[in-house]
Amino acid sequence: MDGLERCICDYVKARYFPRRAATVAFTEADVRFFAPAVAEVSAAFTSERAGRAKNYFNRREFRSAYLLYFVLSNFPKAWQCLAQLDVTGRFAGRNPVRVLDLGCGPGTGMLAAMEYWKAHAQEQRLECLGVDQNGEILADARALFGMRKTAFSRCETRTVAIGWKNLAQILRRERFDIIMAMNLLNEFSDMGARERLVRSLLAYHLTPDGALIAIEPGLQRTTRELMALRDTLLMERDVRIVAPCLHQDRCPMLSHNKRDWCHFYLDWERPKIIADLDRLIGNKKEHLKFSYLVLTASESRNPSPQFRAGIGTSEHLFRVVSAPLRSKGKIELLLCPAEGNDTGRLHRVTRLDKERGPANADLDRVWRGEIVECHAKGQIAREDHFRIVRSKCAL
Ligand SMILES: C[S@@+](CC[C@H](N)C(=O)[O-])C[C@H]1O[C@@H](n2cnc3c(N)ncnc32)[C@H](O)[C@@H]1O
């Protein structure tokens, strides 16, 4: 991300602090100049109770702060979903691959797709369409994309407030291989509107083997709303969840209690600009917290994740959906089961330290989000098999 970080810093300084743009590097004084707005924007996006003005990107301080602080921290989340979907493998031979970034803001999703293709399939043509209600942030999106693009990638933008009713008008009959809705759904207060928007996208704007990636802030409320949306979408047979769920039944965590939320963490090497801003505003963005759904429109052409990973369906397969809970003398985990494996509930497993053995040693390094094979029910004994099958956030 070094190149992108430099590019964002240079761009923000030139566009939003032109008096100082002549100085080459992004200095401590520049960080101090932007820090108050970053603190405000960060509070607006990361607090459970925060409210935001309707079209907040009308304010230039909001745009510059978002560019500096949120593009780099949302980018890895999109990259991770693209990588786990193996998009360049999935769409190998397609020319062009078409990406829709809905509610793109500064184009975080399009940038991630473009950089991903640059790294993995540089000579495949990539056409991105970014749609947002705010023309100013779209100008930023085009500028950033232009600074990073290859000869094989291009982007177009459309300024319009999206709703499920005007989707056909905005997108006409266009279909896309990848649709990204990053941090967009929670901007619709009406859950019904979210559902109709996603259903329309899946039904009319996705190619038959395309996938829709919805990423939301890993906050309790936004994530539980995403979990509820997932359950509602699954009421119709033509929607399939590719990830993070390993099954298509109701979300067992949603009914488990009113408190838990299915979120994940990404490790990252915090870019210098984020670390510098964190130091001033008192944040600690050491991990990236988020929730996500990858959806497809039809079952037949989109094999289940177990199939794709070559690990077959297993009654012993689970996604780890809690942090490992370590207390005196034991470790506990909450597991969400795979298809065909008592999917109506979360499975709690416990291993006493004295039962630690080679067969279950992976319990000592397991993380939230990983896919595991677990042969025990409840208590894991020394000889019980527990193995990490796919590491963090694998689909
Ligand atoms: C939190 S930002 C996310 C930006 C980018 N997707 C990201 O994740 O970094 C949400 C974006 O959605 C846009 N947005 C919200 N409601 C919208 C609507 N009804 N139509 C179009 N854009 C909308 C906002 O203008 C903003 O740019």
The ligand as a Gaussian input file, in Angstrom:
#p B3LYP/6-31G(d) Opt

LIG

0 1
 C      -19.120000       5.623000       4.329000
 S      -18.994000       6.118000       2.689000
 C      -18.219000       4.712000       1.961000
 C      -17.307000       5.056000       0.837000
 C      -16.569000       3.866000       0.258000
 N      -17.493000       2.912000      -0.277000
 C      -15.710000       3.231000       1.316000
 O      -16.115000       2.193000       1.867000
 O      -14.637000       3.739000       1.625000
 C      -20.639000       5.911000       2.089000
 C      -20.826000       6.517000       0.720000
 O      -22.129000       6.228000       0.273000
 C      -22.661000       7.377000      -0.358000
 N      -24.121000       7.257000      -0.299000
 C      -24.914000       7.195000       0.782000
 N      -26.194000       7.070000       0.427000
 C      -26.215000       7.070000      -0.916000
 C      -27.244000       6.990000      -1.905000
 N      -28.527000       6.852000      -1.566000
 N      -26.880000       7.034000      -3.192000
 C      -25.596000       7.181000      -3.561000
 N      -24.575000       7.260000      -2.684000
 C      -24.890000       7.203000      -1.385000
 C      -22.086000       8.529000       0.435000
 O      -22.120000       9.743000      -0.314000
 C      -20.680000       8.028000       0.690000
 O      -19.816000       8.405000      -0.341000

